[in-house]
Amino acid sequence: MAYLDEIQLKEMGFKSVGENVKISDKASFYGCDNISIGNNVRIDDFCVFSAGEG
């Protein structure tokens, strides 16, 4: 499984990203500007995250 690197995570535009974050390049995200990811998080293939306003 391939994970996104720090630069790729930053380019996605998340509200915030913690330390020790591993996100598969096959995961899908919508509304990244409304998503905060904490520390010690791993998100594997085919996970879908969708965040709206609020």
C-alpha positions in Angstrom: 0.0 0.0 0.0 1.3 3.4 -0.9 0.9 6.3 1.5 0.7 10.0 0.7 3.8 12.0 1.7 3.8 15.2 3.8 3.7 17.5 0.7 0.8 15.6 -0.8 -1.1 15.9 2.5 -0.5 19.6 2.7 -1.6 20.1 -1.0 -5.0 18.4 -0.2 -6.0 21.3 1.9 -7.0 19.6 5.2 -8.0 21.9 8.0 -5.3 20.4 10.1 -3.0 17.3 10.1 -1.4 15.8 13.2 1.9 13.9 13.6 2.5 10.3 12.4 -0.4 10.3 9.8 -0.5 7.7 7.1 -3.1 8.0 4.4 -3.4 5.6 1.5 -3.3 7.1 -2.0 -6.4 5.1 -2.7 -8.5 6.8 0.0 -11.0 9.5 -1.1 -11.7 12.8 0.5 -14.3 15.5 -0.2 -14.4 18.8 1.6 -10.9 18.6 2.9 -11.0 22.1 4.2 -13.5 20.9 6.8 -11.5 17.8 7.9 -9.1 17.7 10.8 -6.9 14.6 11.2 -5.3 14.0 14.6 -2.1 12.3 15.7 -1.2 8.6 15.0 -3.9 8.1 12.3 -3.9 5.5 9.6 -6.4 5.6 6.8 -6.3 2.6 4.4 -7.4 1.9 0.8 -11.0 2.6 -0.3 -12.0 4.7 2.8 -14.2 7.6 1.9 -14.4 10.8 3.9 -16.9 13.6 3.1 -17.3 16.8 5.1 -19.8 19.5 4.4 -20.3 22.9 6.0 -20.7 23.0 9.7 
